[in-house]
Amino acid sequence: MSAGTKKIDVTVTEVVEVNDLVKRFRFERSDGAEMPTFSGGAHTVVEMKDGGITRLNPYSLMSDPRDRSAFMISVRRDEQGRGGSLFMHREVKVGDRMVLSYPVNLFSLDLRAKKHLMIAGGIGITPFLAQIKQLEGMNGHFELHYSVRTAALGSYTEELKAHYPDRVHVYHDDQGEAIALGDLLDGQPLGTHLYVCGPKGMIEWVCRTAEERGWPAEAVHYEEFLAPQSGKPFSVTLAKTGKVIPVGEHQSMLEALEAAGVDAPYLCRGGACGQCETDVVSHDGAFVHRDHWLTDDQKACGNKIMPCVSRFEGRSLVIDR
C-alpha cells in the first residue's frame, strides 16, 4: 500500500522564515477536522504540483503530537537538490491548497528506554522537536546534543535552550565546537537509547562510535531519507504486462512507474522503510543500490531493488510488477 492511498487535503496557514536556509510551514485540514494522530519521529509526504511534474517529498513532523489542530514541517532550501525544497521555498504561500500523506513513523521513540539521548545535525533537529514534546507530556528523560554550522543557521536553538537549559547542548562548527561523542556515550546510564538524525557523515560517525563502544544495535536509532540521485537513463519492463517504462536521467524508478500510471508502493521514498522493495525477474547489467534496507548479500545477488532511490545500468531489467 502506498502512502498516497491515504491523503489529507490541507491549507497552508503559516509560512515562517526561520533563518536564511529554513522555512516552517503549518498545514490545517481544509475541511476543518482534526489532523490524524502521530507520534514523535513521524513524517508526512508532501505532494507538490510543480508545473507538469508532481513531486512527492517526505518531511519530518515537528509539531506537538498532542496538538491535532495542524501539522508543521521545516524545509531546508537545497540549491543543488532535485527541486522539492526550492518549490516549497519559492512557490508555497499562505492560503495554498496542498495534499499530505497520513503520517508514518520510522523513527519512533522506544518507550522502554530509561533515557533518550538525541544527537542532531542541521535540519535533522525536526523529528526531535516532536519527540521532545511527546516526552514532555510523559515526564520522559531526554538529553539533546545539537550541532549547527553557525548560530545564525541554528534552527530553533534559542527556544530549545530557553525551555530546556539543562538538557540541550548546542555546538557551532564555525567556532570549532564539537560533540565529545566517545565520552558522551560512555557516560550514559544503563537503559539509555541513542537517536541520531542529520547529515550522512554524522549518522555514520555516531552509529560507528556506538558500535565500537559496545552499544547494542537495538538501542541505536537513526533516520536518513536519501534523495534519489541522477544517473544514466534506462528502461524497466513490467513482467506482468510487458510494458516498458523509461526512467529519465533526473527521475527515480519509482517516479517513472508513477508517471506511467503504476500504483507502486512506498512509505518513505528515501530508501529506509522497505515498503517499495521489488523482486527482479531478470536483468542484464548492474545495479546501483543506494538504500539502507537491503542487506549486502541481497544487493550482491541482484534479486531485489528499491526503486525509490536505486538505479540500474545495462541492457535490460525486468521487475515483478
KENU-12586 format. One record per residue: x, y, z of N, C-alpha, C in turn. Coordinates in steps of 0.2 Angstrom, whole numbers, plus 5000, padded with zeros to 4 digits. Layout:
XYZXYZXYZ ...
//
This chain:
500449945000500050005000500450065000 500350114996500750174995500450225000 500950265002500750325007500150365004 500250364997499750404993499050384993 498950324996498250294996497850325002 498150355007497850395012498050465012 497650515010497950585009497450625013 497750685014497450735018497450805014 496850835012496850895009496950945014 497450995013497651045018497651115015 497651165019497851235018498451255021 498851295018499451325021499151385025 499251375032499051435036499651475039 500251455038500851495040501451475037 501851525035502451515032502951565035 503451535039503951575043504651565041 505051615040505751615038506051605045 506351545046506651535052507351565052 507751555046508351585045508551585038 509151605035509251615028509151545024 509151495027509051425024508451395025 508051405031507551365033506851405033 506351375031505651395032505251345035 504751375039504251325043503651335040 503251285039502651285036502151245040 501551275041500951255045500351235040 500151175041499551155037498951135042 498351155040497751135043497351105038 496951055040496451025036495951075033 495851065026495451105023494651105025 494551045027493851035029493751055037 494251075040494151105047494151045052 494250985050494350925055495050925058 495050885063495750875066496250835062 496850845063497350815059497450735062 497650695058497750625061498250625067 498250575071498650565077499350545074 499850565077500550545076500950545082 501550515082502050515087502650545085 503050565090503750595088504150555084 504450585079504850555074504550535067 503850545067503450535061503650585055 503450565049503550605044502950605039 502850655035502250655030502550665023 502250645018502450655011502050715009 502450765006502050825004502050824996 501450824994501350824986501350894984 501850904979501950974976501750964968 501351014966501151014959501651074956 502151054953502651094950502651094943 502251134940502151134933501851064931 502151034926501950964924502250914928 502550924933502950874937502550874944 502450814946502150804953502750784958 502950824962503550804967503250774973 503550724976503250694982503850684987 503950734992504550734996504350725004 504650675007504550665014504850725019 504450745024504750795029504550765036 504950775040504850755047504350805050 503850785054503350825058503750855064 503650915065504050945070503550975076 502850975074502350995079502250955085 501950975090501750935096501250885094 501450825095500950765094500250775098 500250815103499650825107499250875104 499450915099499050965096498850935089 498250925088497950895082497650955078 497751015079497451065075497851075068 498451055068498951065062499551025062 499851015056500450985056500951045054 501551035057502151085055502751045053 503051075047503751045045504151105044 504851095044505351145042505751115036 505851155031506151135025506751185024 507351145023507951175022508051185014 508151245012508251255005508951225002 508851184997509451154994509551174987 509951214985510051244978510251194974 510651134976510851084972510451024972 509851024975509350974975508950964969 508450924969508050904964507450944963 507350994967506851044966506251054971 506251004975505651004980505751054985 506351064988506451114993506351184990 506651194984506551254980505851274979 505451224977504751234976504451264983 504551224988504251244995504451314996 505051334995505351404997505051454993 505051444986504851494981504151504980 503751444980503051444977502551444983 502651404988502151394993501951454997 501351474997501151535001500551515005 500451565010499851555015499251555010 498751515012498151505008498151455002 498751425001498851374996498451314998 498151274994497951204995498451154993 498551104997499051054996498750984998 499150934997499050874999499550845003 499450815009499950775013499750705013 500250665015500050595016499950585024 499550535026499550515033500250505036 500350525042500950515045501150445045 501850435044502150365045502750375050 502850335054503450335059503950285058 504550305056505150255055505650275060 505550325064506050345069505750355076 505350315078504950325084505350315090 505150345096505450335102505350265105 505850235108505750175111505650185119 504950185120504750205127504950155132 505250105131505550065136506250095139 506450145135507150175137507050215144 507550205148507650245154507750325152 508150335147508350395145508450395137 508350455134508350465127508950515126 509450495123510050535121509950555113 509950615112509750635105510350675102 510550665096511050695093510850715086 510850785085510550815079511050855075 511050865069511450905065511050945060 511051005060510751045055509951035055 509651025049508951015049508650955052 509150915054509050845057508750865064 508650925066508350935073507550925072 507250925067506550925066506150875070 506350805068506050755072506050755079 506650785082506750785089506350835092 506050895089505650935091504950905093 504750865089504150825091504250775096 504750745096504950695101505050725108 505350785108505450815115504750835118 504250865113503650875116503250815118 503350765115503050695117503250675124 503950675125504250665131504050705136 503950775135503750825140503150805143 502650785138501950765141501950695145 502550665145502550595148503050605154 503350665155503950665160504550625158 504650615152505150575150505850605150 506350565151507050595152507450595145 507650655143508050665137508650715138 509050705133509650755133509750765125 509850825123509950835116510650875115 511050845110511650875108511550895101 511650965099511350985093511951025089 512251005084512751035080512451075074 512751135074512551185069513151215066 513051245059513651275056513751335059 513251385060513351445064512751465068 512851505073512251525077511751555073 511851585067511351615063510951565060 511251505058510951455055510651395059 510651405066510451355070509751365071 509351315068508651325068508351305075 507951345078507651335085508051325091 508751345090509151335096508951385102 508751445100508651485106508051465110 507551445107506951425111507051355114 507451315111507651245114508051265121 508551305120508951325126508551355131 508051395129507651435134507251385138 506951335135506451295138506851235142 507351215139507751155142508451175143 508651225147509351245148509851195150 509551145154510051095157510051035153 509651025148509650965144509750975136 509851035134510051055127510751085127 511151055123511851075122511951095114 512151155112512251175105512951185104 513251155098513951165096513951195089 514351245089514451285082515051265079 514951245073515551225068516051285067 515851345066516251395064516651425070 516451395076516851415082517251355085 517351305081517751245082517451205088 516851205089516551165094516251105091 516351045095516250985093515950935099 515550895097515250845102515850795104 515950795110516450745113516050675113 515950645107515550585107515750525111 516350505111516550455115516450455122 516650515125516450525132515750525134 515350555129514650565130514350495130 514550455126514250385125514450345131 515050355133515250315139514950335146 514750395146514450425152513750415153 513350375149512650365149512450305154 511850315158511650265162511350205158 511350145162511050085159510350105157 510150075151509450085149509350145144 509950185142509850235138509850215131 509450245127509350235120509650295116 509950285110510350335107509950355100 509850415098509450435092509950485089 509950475082510350525078510050545071 509950605070509750625063510150685061 510350685055510750745052511050725046 511650755044511950735038512250665038 512350635032512550565032513150555036 513650595035514350585039514250585046 513750625049513650625056513350555058 512850535054512450475056512950415056 513450415051513850355051514350365057 514650425059515050435064514750415071 514150435072513850415078513650335079 513450305073513250235073513950195074 514450215071515050185071515350185078 515350245081515650255088515250215093 514550215092514150175097514350105097 514450075091514650005090515249995093 515750035092516450025095516450035102 515950075105515950075112515450025116 515249975111514849925114514149935115 513849985112513149995112512749945108 512249915111511849865107511449895102 511449855096511149885090510449905091 510049875095509349885096509249955100 509749975103509750045107509950105103 510150095097510350145092509850155087 509650215086509150235081509350295077 509250285070509450345066508950355060 508850415058508450425052508850465047 508850435041509150475035508650455029 508350505026508050495020508450515014 508650475010509050485004508650514998 508950564995508650594989508950554983 508450534979508650504973509150534969 509750504967510250534963510150524956 510450574952510350574945510850514942 510750494936511150444933510950434926 511250384923511150374916510450344915 510050374909509350344908509350274907 508850234909508750164907508050154907 507850084905507150064904507050004909 506450004911506249944915505649914912 505649844912505049814909504649784915 503949784915503549754920503349684918 503549634922503449564920502749554919 502249584922501549564922501249584916 501449644913501149674907501549674901 502249674902502649684897502749754895 502549794899502549874897503249894899 503549934894504249954895504150034897 504550044903504450114906505150144906 505250204902505950234903506050274909 506650274912506750314918507250364916 507150424917507550484915508150494919 508550534917509250554920509050574927 508550624928508450654934507850624937 507650564936507050534938507150474942 506850454947506950394950506550344947 506650274948506250224945505550234948 505450244954504850254957504450304954 504750364953504450414950504250404942 504650364939504450344932503850294932 503850244937503250204937502650244939 502650294943502050334945501850374939 502350404935502150444929501850394924 501950334924501650284919501050254921 500750284927500150254930500150194934 500750174936500850114940500750134948 500350094951500250114958500750074962 501350104963501950074966501950094973 502050044978502050054985502650104987 502550144993503050174996502850205003 503250215007503150255013503550315014 504250305013504750355015505050385008 505050355003505350374997506050394997 506350365003507050385004507550325006 507350265004507750205005507850175012 507350195016507450175023506850125025 506250125022505750095025505650015023 505850005017505749945014505149925010 504649975010503949965008504049955000 504449984997504449984989504949924987 505149884991505649834989505249794983 505649784978505349744972505849694970 505549634968505949574965506149594958 506749574957506949574950506849504947 506549504941506449444937507049424933 507349474930507949464926508249524924 508949524923509249584921509949574918 510149614914510749614910511149684911 511549684916511849744918511949744926 512049804928512249814935511849864939 511749844945511349894949511749944953 511450004954511750054958511250054965 511450014970511050014976511250074980 510750114983510850174987510450164993 510050114994509650115000509950085006 509550095012509850075018509450005020 509049985016508649925018508949855016 509149845010509349785008510049765011 510149705013510749685015511349685010 511949675012512449675007512349615002 512149555006512049495002511549504997 510949534999510449544994510649584988 511049644990511249684984511749644980 512149604982512549564978512249514974 511649484976511349434972510949464966 510749534967510449564961509749534960 509349514966508749484965508149534967 508449594970507949644973508249714971 507749764971507949834970507449874974 507649934976507249984980507150044975 506650044971506550094966506550164968 506450174974506450244976507050284976 507650244977508250284977508850244972 508750184971509250144967509150144960 509650134956509650134949509950074945 509850074939510150014935510550044929 511050004927511450024922511549964917 511249954911511349894907510849894902 510849834899510449824893509649814895 509549774900508849754901508749744908 508149764911507949754918507149734918 507049684921506349654921506149654929 505649684931505449684938504749654939 504649624945503949594946503449644948 503149674943502649724944502149704938 
//
